[in-house]
Amino acid sequence: MTRKAGNRTGFLQRPPEVFSAIMPPGRRLYAREIYLQRLNRSQAEELRQLYGANRAYLSRWLQPLPDRISLQTMQSLIAEDHLLARSGRRLDLGVFKSDSNQLIGRIALHSVDFGIQHSAGISYWMSHEFWRNGLMTRSLATLISFAFEEVCLHRLWLHIVSDNAASLGLACKLGFMREGILRKSLFVDGAWQDSVLMSMLADEYDAKADSWMTQGWLGNSEA
């Protein structure tokens, strides 16, 4: 992905089909060693296996998974992803290794508001095999860049389970600001959990983007 100056004027007139228009199936957002891309129906089995291999992690921090994840369930999930993208409400992307095209995680803009808030939440996860090697940092930085520079959002936010130290550390590393605790706001791991609300504004991103490129978190000379 190439750094460019964002044009955020006239954003209230942005059409609801924004994600289908600027992030169609097949388009890739590149970073070093990875790229982000919308999934298609033929990748449902790979997604099913990825969920299955990371069940324990996902159940600890995210929405619980059913006991049996069927291929049909994954196909339906991908179909729903495309419907939500066309409506402008959500954009789900796969995280892929550039050298092998292996699907290794998921990242999304959700709860998108093109009205008075002009904001979106971000959710993300990556297979445990690829933790602690910078790939999630680059994935998140790339989606943030896309959200501010191309979707022209004003604010991005995260809800992170309060004892998820790794995710909190990643958000702090990228410069998200801690706004406070939302009490018992997420039902995960069989109980209501407190979450930390963190956010980043467009002008804060503008001040950070060049340093992200210098550190190798954003951009890819091979793309």
Short mmCIF file of the C-alpha atoms (twelve columns), coordinates in Angstrom:
data_MODEL
# 
_entry.id   MODEL 
# 
loop_
_atom_site.group_PDB 
_atom_site.id 
_atom_site.type_symbol 
_atom_site.label_atom_id 
_atom_site.label_alt_id 
_atom_site.label_comp_id 
_atom_site.label_asym_id 
_atom_site.label_seq_id 
_atom_site.Cartn_x 
_atom_site.Cartn_y 
_atom_site.Cartn_z 
_atom_site.pdbx_PDB_model_num 
ATOM 1   C CA . MET A 1   0.000   0.000   0.000  1 
ATOM 2   C CA . THR A 2   1.329   3.432   -0.954 1 
ATOM 3   C CA . ARG A 3   1.162   6.369   1.437  1 
ATOM 4   C CA . LYS A 4   -0.857  9.286   0.061  1 
ATOM 5   C CA . ALA A 5   -2.499  12.368  1.448  1 
ATOM 6   C CA . GLY A 6   -6.088  11.694  2.493  1 
ATOM 7   C CA . ASN A 7   -8.921  13.800  1.091  1 
ATOM 8   C CA . ARG A 8   -11.677 13.754  3.677  1 
ATOM 9   C CA . THR A 9   -13.860 16.549  2.278  1 
ATOM 10  C CA . GLY A 10  -17.393 15.742  1.197  1 
ATOM 11  C CA . PHE A 11  -17.417 12.482  3.143  1 
ATOM 12  C CA . LEU A 12  -21.054 12.748  4.174  1 
ATOM 13  C CA . GLN A 13  -22.016 12.108  0.542  1 
ATOM 14  C CA . ARG A 14  -20.063 8.831   0.381  1 
ATOM 15  C CA . PRO A 15  -22.310 6.141   -1.166 1 
ATOM 16  C CA . PRO A 16  -23.327 3.106   0.893  1 
ATOM 17  C CA . GLU A 17  -21.662 0.723   -1.588 1 
ATOM 18  C CA . VAL A 18  -18.289 2.235   -0.702 1 
ATOM 19  C CA . PHE A 19  -16.540 -1.047  0.082  1 
ATOM 20  C CA . SER A 20  -17.636 -2.768  -3.109 1 
ATOM 21  C CA . ALA A 21  -16.456 0.278   -5.060 1 
ATOM 22  C CA . ILE A 22  -13.020 0.831   -3.539 1 
ATOM 23  C CA . MET A 23  -12.239 -2.661  -2.203 1 
ATOM 24  C CA . PRO A 24  -13.706 -5.075  -4.762 1 
ATOM 25  C CA . PRO A 25  -13.019 -8.810  -4.558 1 
ATOM 26  C CA . GLY A 26  -9.571  -9.430  -5.977 1 
ATOM 27  C CA . ARG A 27  -7.988  -6.191  -4.843 1 
ATOM 28  C CA . ARG A 28  -5.075  -6.617  -2.434 1 
ATOM 29  C CA . LEU A 29  -3.702  -4.245  0.191  1 
ATOM 30  C CA . TYR A 30  -0.016  -5.073  0.518  1 
ATOM 31  C CA . ALA A 31  2.400   -4.800  3.414  1 
ATOM 32  C CA . ARG A 32  5.749   -6.481  3.908  1 
ATOM 33  C CA . GLU A 33  5.258   -10.289 3.834  1 
ATOM 34  C CA . ILE A 34  1.438   -10.106 3.881  1 
ATOM 35  C CA . TYR A 35  -1.549  -8.768  1.998  1 
ATOM 36  C CA . LEU A 36  -5.216  -8.189  2.864  1 
ATOM 37  C CA . GLN A 37  -7.993  -9.337  0.524  1 
ATOM 38  C CA . ARG A 38  -11.697 -10.163 0.636  1 
ATOM 39  C CA . LEU A 39  -12.408 -13.887 0.725  1 
ATOM 40  C CA . ASN A 40  -14.363 -15.760 -1.917 1 
ATOM 41  C CA . ARG A 41  -16.504 -18.882 -1.679 1 
ATOM 42  C CA . SER A 42  -13.692 -21.162 -2.865 1 
ATOM 43  C CA . GLN A 43  -11.676 -20.255 0.259  1 
ATOM 44  C CA . ALA A 44  -14.364 -21.467 2.681  1 
ATOM 45  C CA . GLU A 45  -12.577 -24.723 3.493  1 
ATOM 46  C CA . GLU A 46  -9.294  -22.950 4.223  1 
ATOM 47  C CA . LEU A 47  -11.170 -20.555 6.513  1 
ATOM 48  C CA . ARG A 48  -12.905 -23.479 8.255  1 
ATOM 49  C CA . GLN A 49  -9.562  -25.122 8.976  1 
ATOM 50  C CA . LEU A 50  -8.096  -21.847 10.239 1 
ATOM 51  C CA . TYR A 51  -10.958 -21.377 12.695 1 
ATOM 52  C CA . GLY A 52  -10.646 -24.960 13.856 1 
ATOM 53  C CA . ALA A 53  -6.897  -24.702 14.455 1 
ATOM 54  C CA . ASN A 54  -7.385  -21.554 16.557 1 
ATOM 55  C CA . ARG A 55  -10.542 -22.507 18.447 1 
ATOM 56  C CA . ALA A 56  -9.024  -22.155 21.933 1 
ATOM 57  C CA . TYR A 57  -7.612  -18.694 21.253 1 
ATOM 58  C CA . LEU A 58  -10.746 -17.422 19.541 1 
ATOM 59  C CA . SER A 59  -13.024 -18.691 22.310 1 
ATOM 60  C CA . ARG A 60  -10.851 -16.941 24.900 1 
ATOM 61  C CA . TRP A 61  -10.904 -13.486 23.322 1 
ATOM 62  C CA . LEU A 62  -13.647 -13.381 20.700 1 
ATOM 63  C CA . GLN A 63  -17.141 -14.656 19.991 1 
ATOM 64  C CA . PRO A 64  -17.495 -18.358 20.912 1 
ATOM 65  C CA . LEU A 65  -17.418 -20.870 18.075 1 
ATOM 66  C CA . PRO A 66  -19.953 -23.665 17.549 1 
ATOM 67  C CA . ASP A 67  -18.830 -27.191 18.442 1 
ATOM 68  C CA . ARG A 68  -18.774 -28.144 14.787 1 
ATOM 69  C CA . ILE A 69  -17.811 -25.693 12.073 1 
ATOM 70  C CA . SER A 70  -19.201 -26.883 8.755  1 
ATOM 71  C CA . LEU A 71  -18.124 -25.926 5.264  1 
ATOM 72  C CA . GLN A 72  -21.621 -24.596 4.649  1 
ATOM 73  C CA . THR A 73  -21.299 -22.329 7.686  1 
ATOM 74  C CA . MET A 74  -18.103 -20.838 6.291  1 
ATOM 75  C CA . GLN A 75  -19.631 -20.402 2.849  1 
ATOM 76  C CA . SER A 76  -22.569 -18.573 4.439  1 
ATOM 77  C CA . LEU A 77  -20.183 -16.414 6.460  1 
ATOM 78  C CA . ILE A 78  -18.300 -15.357 3.323  1 
ATOM 79  C CA . ALA A 79  -21.572 -14.640 1.517  1 
ATOM 80  C CA . GLU A 80  -22.674 -12.456 4.431  1 
ATOM 81  C CA . ASP A 81  -19.319 -10.649 4.315  1 
ATOM 82  C CA . HIS A 82  -20.055 -9.610  0.733  1 
ATOM 83  C CA . LEU A 83  -23.588 -8.437  1.562  1 
ATOM 84  C CA . LEU A 84  -22.292 -6.275  4.414  1 
ATOM 85  C CA . ALA A 85  -19.545 -4.846  2.200  1 
ATOM 86  C CA . ARG A 86  -22.081 -3.878  -0.457 1 
ATOM 87  C CA . SER A 87  -24.214 -2.122  2.155  1 
ATOM 88  C CA . GLY A 88  -21.216 -0.210  3.507  1 
ATOM 89  C CA . ARG A 89  -21.732 -1.531  7.036  1 
ATOM 90  C CA . ARG A 90  -18.675 -3.774  7.376  1 
ATOM 91  C CA . LEU A 91  -15.568 -4.893  5.517  1 
ATOM 92  C CA . ASP A 92  -14.031 -8.295  6.329  1 
ATOM 93  C CA . LEU A 93  -10.631 -9.194  4.900  1 
ATOM 94  C CA . GLY A 94  -8.385  -12.202 5.061  1 
ATOM 95  C CA . VAL A 95  -4.733  -11.810 6.043  1 
ATOM 96  C CA . PHE A 96  -2.551  -13.788 3.637  1 
ATOM 97  C CA . LYS A 97  1.147   -14.629 3.492  1 
ATOM 98  C CA . SER A 98  2.561   -13.108 0.310  1 
ATOM 99  C CA . ASP A 99  5.018   -15.909 -0.464 1 
ATOM 100 C CA . SER A 100 2.501   -18.763 -0.208 1 
ATOM 101 C CA . ASN A 101 -0.958  -17.112 -0.417 1 
ATOM 102 C CA . GLN A 102 -1.763  -18.911 2.843  1 
ATOM 103 C CA . LEU A 103 -4.693  -17.531 4.822  1 
ATOM 104 C CA . ILE A 104 -3.394  -16.781 8.339  1 
ATOM 105 C CA . GLY A 105 -5.968  -14.465 9.905  1 
ATOM 106 C CA . ARG A 106 -8.921  -12.133 9.636  1 
ATOM 107 C CA . ILE A 107 -9.277  -8.375  10.074 1 
ATOM 108 C CA . ALA A 108 -12.343 -6.163  9.718  1 
ATOM 109 C CA . LEU A 109 -13.849 -2.712  9.815  1 
ATOM 110 C CA . HIS A 110 -17.193 -3.110  11.579 1 
ATOM 111 C CA . SER A 111 -20.023 -0.956  12.990 1 
ATOM 112 C CA . VAL A 112 -19.258 1.530   10.211 1 
ATOM 113 C CA . ASP A 113 -21.027 4.892   10.550 1 
ATOM 114 C CA . PHE A 114 -20.903 7.252   7.569  1 
ATOM 115 C CA . GLY A 115 -23.137 9.753   9.343  1 
ATOM 116 C CA . ILE A 116 -22.457 12.090  12.220 1 
ATOM 117 C CA . GLN A 117 -19.724 9.902   13.765 1 
ATOM 118 C CA . HIS A 118 -17.962 8.850   10.561 1 
ATOM 119 C CA . SER A 119 -16.209 6.064   12.412 1 
ATOM 120 C CA . ALA A 120 -15.658 2.319   12.524 1 
ATOM 121 C CA . GLY A 121 -14.515 -0.356  14.920 1 
ATOM 122 C CA . ILE A 122 -11.686 -2.724  14.094 1 
ATOM 123 C CA . SER A 123 -11.464 -6.410  14.972 1 
ATOM 124 C CA . TYR A 124 -8.605  -8.749  14.143 1 
ATOM 125 C CA . TRP A 125 -7.041  -12.112 14.882 1 
ATOM 126 C CA . MET A 126 -4.202  -14.190 13.534 1 
ATOM 127 C CA . SER A 127 -3.312  -17.870 13.721 1 
ATOM 128 C CA . HIS A 128 -1.161  -18.685 16.750 1 
ATOM 129 C CA . GLU A 129 1.615   -19.966 14.451 1 
ATOM 130 C CA . PHE A 130 2.328   -16.413 13.317 1 
ATOM 131 C CA . TRP A 131 2.270   -14.500 16.592 1 
ATOM 132 C CA . ARG A 132 5.073   -12.192 17.698 1 
ATOM 133 C CA . ASN A 133 6.686   -11.675 14.315 1 
ATOM 134 C CA . GLY A 134 5.222   -8.309  13.317 1 
ATOM 135 C CA . LEU A 135 2.657   -9.596  10.836 1 
ATOM 136 C CA . MET A 136 -0.334  -8.425  12.876 1 
ATOM 137 C CA . THR A 137 1.265   -5.003  13.352 1 
ATOM 138 C CA . ARG A 138 1.596   -4.635  9.571  1 
ATOM 139 C CA . SER A 139 -1.907  -5.968  8.946  1 
ATOM 140 C CA . LEU A 140 -3.477  -3.514  11.378 1 
ATOM 141 C CA . ALA A 141 -1.407  -0.558  10.138 1 
ATOM 142 C CA . THR A 142 -2.428  -1.362  6.550  1 
ATOM 143 C CA . LEU A 143 -6.143  -1.485  7.373  1 
ATOM 144 C CA . ILE A 144 -5.893  1.735   9.386  1 
ATOM 145 C CA . SER A 145 -4.203  3.447   6.434  1 
ATOM 146 C CA . PHE A 146 -6.943  2.227   4.092  1 
ATOM 147 C CA . ALA A 147 -9.684  3.376   6.488  1 
ATOM 148 C CA . PHE A 148 -8.340  6.898   6.874  1 
ATOM 149 C CA . GLU A 149 -6.896  7.527   3.409  1 
ATOM 150 C CA . GLU A 150 -9.421  5.775   1.144  1 
ATOM 151 C CA . VAL A 151 -12.605 5.327   3.161  1 
ATOM 152 C CA . CYS A 152 -11.952 8.796   4.651  1 
ATOM 153 C CA . LEU A 153 -13.134 7.950   8.159  1 
ATOM 154 C CA . HIS A 154 -12.591 10.346  11.056 1 
ATOM 155 C CA . ARG A 155 -12.204 7.910   13.961 1 
ATOM 156 C CA . LEU A 156 -11.316 4.259   14.490 1 
ATOM 157 C CA . TRP A 157 -11.903 2.429   17.744 1 
ATOM 158 C CA . LEU A 158 -11.131 -0.885  19.427 1 
ATOM 159 C CA . HIS A 159 -12.855 -2.813  22.219 1 
ATOM 160 C CA . ILE A 160 -10.244 -5.106  23.777 1 
ATOM 161 C CA . VAL A 161 -10.890 -7.537  26.625 1 
ATOM 162 C CA . SER A 162 -9.163  -5.924  29.590 1 
ATOM 163 C CA . ASP A 163 -6.752  -8.808  30.281 1 
ATOM 164 C CA . ASN A 164 -5.738  -9.346  26.642 1 
ATOM 165 C CA . ALA A 165 -2.247  -7.948  27.173 1 
ATOM 166 C CA . ALA A 166 -0.965  -8.780  23.683 1 
ATOM 167 C CA . SER A 167 -3.767  -6.944  21.883 1 
ATOM 168 C CA . LEU A 168 -3.575  -3.977  24.238 1 
ATOM 169 C CA . GLY A 169 0.162   -3.814  23.658 1 
ATOM 170 C CA . LEU A 170 -0.310  -3.819  19.885 1 
ATOM 171 C CA . ALA A 171 -2.850  -0.994  20.062 1 
ATOM 172 C CA . CYS A 172 -0.539  1.090   22.256 1 
ATOM 173 C CA . LYS A 173 2.400   0.394   19.946 1 
ATOM 174 C CA . LEU A 174 0.492   1.850   16.993 1 
ATOM 175 C CA . GLY A 175 -0.600  4.880   18.998 1 
ATOM 176 C CA . PHE A 176 -4.226  4.193   19.894 1 
ATOM 177 C CA . MET A 177 -5.351  6.309   22.845 1 
ATOM 178 C CA . ARG A 178 -7.008  4.682   25.833 1 
ATOM 179 C CA . GLU A 179 -10.411 6.249   26.518 1 
ATOM 180 C CA . GLY A 180 -11.639 4.116   29.395 1 
ATOM 181 C CA . ILE A 181 -13.180 0.866   30.601 1 
ATOM 182 C CA . LEU A 182 -16.534 -0.419  29.377 1 
ATOM 183 C CA . ARG A 183 -17.854 -2.529  32.233 1 
ATOM 184 C CA . LYS A 184 -19.030 -6.071  31.398 1 
ATOM 185 C CA . SER A 185 -19.425 -5.096  27.748 1 
ATOM 186 C CA . LEU A 186 -18.270 -8.277  25.958 1 
ATOM 187 C CA . PHE A 187 -19.593 -11.798 26.497 1 
ATOM 188 C CA . VAL A 188 -16.569 -14.011 25.807 1 
ATOM 189 C CA . ASP A 189 -15.121 -17.147 27.372 1 
ATOM 190 C CA . GLY A 190 -18.461 -17.887 29.059 1 
ATOM 191 C CA . ALA A 191 -18.776 -14.651 31.021 1 
ATOM 192 C CA . TRP A 192 -19.264 -10.901 30.730 1 
ATOM 193 C CA . GLN A 193 -15.872 -9.204  30.484 1 
ATOM 194 C CA . ASP A 194 -14.720 -5.625  30.911 1 
ATOM 195 C CA . SER A 195 -13.220 -4.114  27.771 1 
ATOM 196 C CA . VAL A 196 -10.818 -1.272  27.155 1 
ATOM 197 C CA . LEU A 197 -11.995 1.345   24.648 1 
ATOM 198 C CA . MET A 198 -9.142  2.728   22.537 1 
ATOM 199 C CA . SER A 199 -9.292  5.069   19.576 1 
ATOM 200 C CA . MET A 200 -7.322  6.848   16.883 1 
ATOM 201 C CA . LEU A 201 -8.328  9.991   14.981 1 
ATOM 202 C CA . ALA A 202 -7.498  10.822  11.381 1 
ATOM 203 C CA . ASP A 203 -5.099  13.635  12.270 1 
ATOM 204 C CA . GLU A 204 -3.331  11.356  14.749 1 
ATOM 205 C CA . TYR A 205 -2.847  8.810   11.973 1 
ATOM 206 C CA . ASP A 206 -1.498  11.531  9.669  1 
ATOM 207 C CA . ALA A 207 1.157   12.355  12.262 1 
ATOM 208 C CA . LYS A 208 2.197   8.683   12.574 1 
ATOM 209 C CA . ALA A 209 2.014   7.292   9.034  1 
ATOM 210 C CA . ASP A 210 5.464   8.342   7.856  1 
ATOM 211 C CA . SER A 211 7.114   6.806   10.931 1 
ATOM 212 C CA . TRP A 212 5.136   3.590   10.332 1 
ATOM 213 C CA . MET A 213 6.653   3.412   6.850  1 
ATOM 214 C CA . THR A 214 10.140  4.035   8.249  1 
ATOM 215 C CA . GLN A 215 9.662   1.191   10.732 1 
ATOM 216 C CA . GLY A 216 8.399   -1.151  8.007  1 
ATOM 217 C CA . TRP A 217 4.852   -1.394  9.385  1 
ATOM 218 C CA . LEU A 218 3.250   0.245   6.358  1 
ATOM 219 C CA . GLY A 219 4.019   -0.051  2.655  1 
ATOM 220 C CA . ASN A 220 5.718   -2.767  0.626  1 
ATOM 221 C CA . SER A 221 8.393   -2.123  -1.965 1 
ATOM 222 C CA . GLU A 222 7.756   -5.550  -3.544 1 
ATOM 223 C CA . ALA A 223 4.065   -4.893  -4.365 1 
# 
